[in-house]
Amino acid sequence: MLNAVIDISHHNTIRSFTDVQQAGIMGIIHKATQGTGYFDPTFNTNRAAIEAAGLLFGAYHFGVGGDPVAQADFFLSKAGNNTLLVLDFEPNTQGPDMSMAEAEQFVHRIREVTGRYPGLYSGHTIKEAVAAAGITSPDQTELSNCWLWIAQYTTAAQPVIPRIWPSWTLWQYTDGAAGSPPYDVNGIGRCDRDQFYGTADDLNAFWATNSGAPA
């Protein structure tokens, strides 16, 4: 496993992305959008600085209850097609939650437009949704085509994931407080940190394949 990815949003105060890179971080996934109207005000500025520091860049959309196709199109309009893309599937404290059916429609739309499935970020939400729907095999949900980014703050050596995925790709093991250390990164302080299931070469190859970037 490789502890070299973090995820951030406007809630994080960045001192230096160069320091972040020198601390051993290779990739950053930034919040881009939420619903069909919210665009993270720090996204464009941070994206430019992240890429200038030589870091891999990705974007995530926080899904809410409502038109999933419109949400996917809004996300792509801000993040672009040539970016590592992720759907954040978790409870929405500000309104209706995205349903599993809406999440399926969202990822279908991303696949339809870009030719590839986004990653799926989730914790207990996806486990509960899969169980409630009686899903026991990958062919029962389109979400199984997404690479899995599991959020689970535990002292265990590995996270527990739904059986419809053969393995996890990213594991958010801490939010900067809960879970096992290390919690902080030079240049940003405490933040969401993520393990990657593979080596540095694997991470670069994974990012290139799933960003749709021109060869």
C-alpha positions in Angstrom: 0.0 0.0 0.0 1.1 3.5 -0.7 0.2 6.5 1.6 0.5 9.2 -1.1 -3.0 10.6 -1.8 -5.0 13.3 -0.1 -8.4 14.8 -0.8 -9.3 18.4 -0.1 -12.0 21.1 -0.5 -12.5 24.8 0.3 -12.5 23.7 4.0 -8.7 23.2 3.9 -6.2 25.9 4.3 -3.2 25.4 2.0 0.2 26.8 2.8 2.2 25.2 0.0 1.5 22.5 -2.6 5.2 22.3 -3.2 5.6 21.3 0.5 2.8 18.8 0.0 4.6 17.3 -2.9 7.9 17.2 -1.1 6.2 15.4 1.8 5.7 12.4 -0.5 2.1 13.1 -1.7 1.7 12.1 -5.3 -2.0 12.9 -6.0 -4.8 15.2 -4.8 -8.5 14.8 -5.3 -10.3 18.1 -5.0 -14.0 18.8 -4.5 -15.5 20.4 -7.6 -19.2 20.4 -7.3 -22.3 19.5 -5.3 -25.8 19.1 -6.7 -26.4 21.2 -9.8 -25.5 24.6 -8.5 -22.5 24.6 -6.1 -19.0 25.0 -7.4 -16.1 24.9 -4.9 -14.6 28.5 -5.1 -11.1 27.2 -4.6 -11.2 24.5 -7.3 -9.6 26.4 -10.2 -7.0 28.2 -8.2 -5.9 25.1 -6.3 -6.0 23.0 -9.5 -3.5 25.3 -11.2 -1.2 25.2 -8.1 -1.5 21.5 -7.7 -0.6 20.8 -11.3 2.2 23.4 -11.2 3.7 21.5 -8.2 3.8 18.3 -10.3 1.0 16.5 -8.4 -1.6 14.3 -10.0 -5.0 16.0 -9.9 -8.5 14.6 -9.6 -12.0 15.9 -8.9 -15.0 14.7 -7.0 -18.7 15.5 -7.0 -20.8 15.4 -3.9 -24.1 13.7 -4.9 -27.4 14.9 -3.6 -31.0 13.9 -4.1 -32.3 15.2 -7.5 -31.6 14.9 -11.2 -28.5 12.7 -11.4 -27.9 13.4 -15.1 -28.0 17.1 -14.6 -25.5 16.7 -11.7 -23.2 14.7 -13.9 -23.3 17.2 -16.6 -22.7 20.1 -14.2 -19.7 18.2 -12.7 -18.2 17.6 -16.1 -18.7 21.2 -17.1 -16.5 22.3 -14.2 -14.0 19.4 -13.8 -13.6 18.6 -17.5 -13.4 15.2 -19.3 -9.6 14.7 -18.9 -9.6 14.4 -15.1 -9.7 11.6 -12.6 -13.4 11.7 -11.7 -15.2 10.5 -8.5 -18.7 10.4 -7.2 -19.0 11.1 -3.5 -21.9 9.0 -2.3 -22.7 9.7 1.3 -25.4 11.3 3.5 -26.3 15.0 2.6 -26.7 17.0 5.8 -28.1 20.0 3.8 -30.9 18.3 2.0 -32.1 15.1 0.4 -29.6 12.2 0.0 -28.7 10.8 -3.4 -30.3 7.3 -3.7 -28.5 4.3 -5.1 -30.6 4.4 -8.2 -29.6 8.1 -8.7 -25.9 7.1 -8.1 -26.2 4.5 -10.8 -27.7 7.0 -13.3 -24.9 9.5 -12.4 -22.1 7.0 -13.1 -23.9 5.8 -16.3 -24.0 9.4 -17.6 -20.3 9.9 -16.8 -19.5 6.7 -18.7 -21.7 7.8 -21.6 -20.0 11.2 -22.0 -16.4 10.3 -21.2 -16.1 6.6 -22.1 -15.0 5.6 -18.6 -16.6 5.1 -15.2 -15.8 7.4 -12.3 -14.5 6.2 -9.0 -17.1 5.7 -6.2 -16.2 7.2 -2.8 -18.4 6.0 0.0 -18.3 4.5 3.5 -21.2 2.9 5.3 -23.6 4.4 2.8 -22.7 2.0 0.0 -22.6 -1.0 2.3 -26.1 -0.2 3.6 -27.5 0.6 0.1 -26.1 -2.7 -1.3 -27.5 -4.7 1.6 -30.9 -3.0 1.5 -31.2 -3.7 -2.2 -30.3 -7.4 -1.7 -27.3 -7.0 -4.1 -24.9 -9.9 -3.9 -23.1 -9.9 -7.2 -21.5 -7.2 -9.4 -24.0 -7.7 -12.3 -26.8 -6.4 -10.1 -25.6 -2.8 -10.1 -23.7 -0.5 -12.5 -21.8 0.9 -9.5 -19.7 -2.2 -9.5 -18.0 -0.9 -12.7 -16.6 2.0 -10.7 -13.2 1.7 -8.9 -13.8 1.8 -5.2 -12.6 4.5 -2.8 -13.7 3.3 0.6 -13.9 5.6 3.7 -13.3 3.6 6.9 -11.5 4.9 10.0 -10.2 1.8 11.7 -7.0 0.5 13.3 -7.3 -2.6 11.1 -4.7 -3.3 8.5 -7.3 -3.4 5.7 -10.8 -1.9 5.3 -13.9 -4.1 4.9 -15.6 -3.6 1.6 -18.8 -4.8 -0.1 -18.3 -8.2 -1.8 -19.4 -6.8 -5.2 -15.9 -5.3 -5.5 -12.9 -7.6 -5.7 -10.7 -5.1 -3.9 -10.4 -1.4 -3.0 -8.4 1.1 -4.9 -8.2 4.0 -2.4 -8.8 3.8 1.3 -9.5 7.0 3.2 -8.1 5.8 6.5 -8.4 9.1 8.3 -10.1 12.5 8.2 -7.2 14.0 10.0 -8.4 13.0 13.5 -10.1 9.6 13.5 -8.5 6.5 12.3 -4.8 5.6 12.4 -1.9 8.1 12.0 -0.3 9.8 10.2 -2.9 12.6 10.1 -1.1 15.6 8.7 0.9 16.6 5.7 3.5 19.4 5.4 2.0 22.4 3.6 -1.6 21.7 4.7 -1.7 20.2 8.2 -4.3 17.7 9.2 -6.4 16.5 6.3 -8.2 13.5 4.7 -5.5 11.0 3.8 -5.7 8.0 1.5 -3.9 4.7 1.0 -3.5 3.4 -2.6 -3.6 -0.3 -3.2 -0.3 -0.6 -5.1 3.0 1.0 -5.8 4.0 4.4 -7.0 4.3 3.1 -10.6 0.9 1.5 -10.2 -0.6 4.8 -9.0 0.8 6.7 -12.0 -0.6 4.1 -14.4 -4.0 4.0 -12.6 -4.3 7.8 -12.7 -3.3 8.0 -16.4 -5.8 5.3 -17.3 -8.7 6.8 -15.3 -8.2 10.4 -16.1 -8.7 10.0 -19.8 -5.7 12.3 -20.4 -4.4 12.4 -24.0 -1.4 10.0 -24.5 
